[in-house]
Amino acid sequence: MRAHVRSYKVCVISGASRGFGQAIAVRFVEEGAKVLGINGRLMFETWYQCESFLLSGKIKLDQIVTHQIPLDDFERGFKLMQSGDAIKVVMQIPQS
């Protein structure tokens, strides 16, 4: 993670639960990154609109989400995006 934080210096967290979001933010802050949270009333409205589009079949993610990887393998996800070998990488969070 350290190399990626040095490269970008910004971490944006959206839609993360309080405990998870705080844990991730602390790790990035320790590495010297600026952490931004996204919130607001329109955010939820947008989520509901996207959910409606997805459930209706108007939007298909099959061609957009090219990789699903475990969160622990995030460095590979960054490399895939930087190389252009991925369009959208979804990181899977382990269930407790």
Buried (B, 14 or more C-beta within 10 A) or exposed (E): BEEBBEEEEEBEBEEBEEEEBEEBBEBBEEBEBEBEEEEEEEEEEEEEEEEEEEEEEEEEEEEEEBBEBEEEEBEBBBEBBEEEEBEEBEEEEEEE
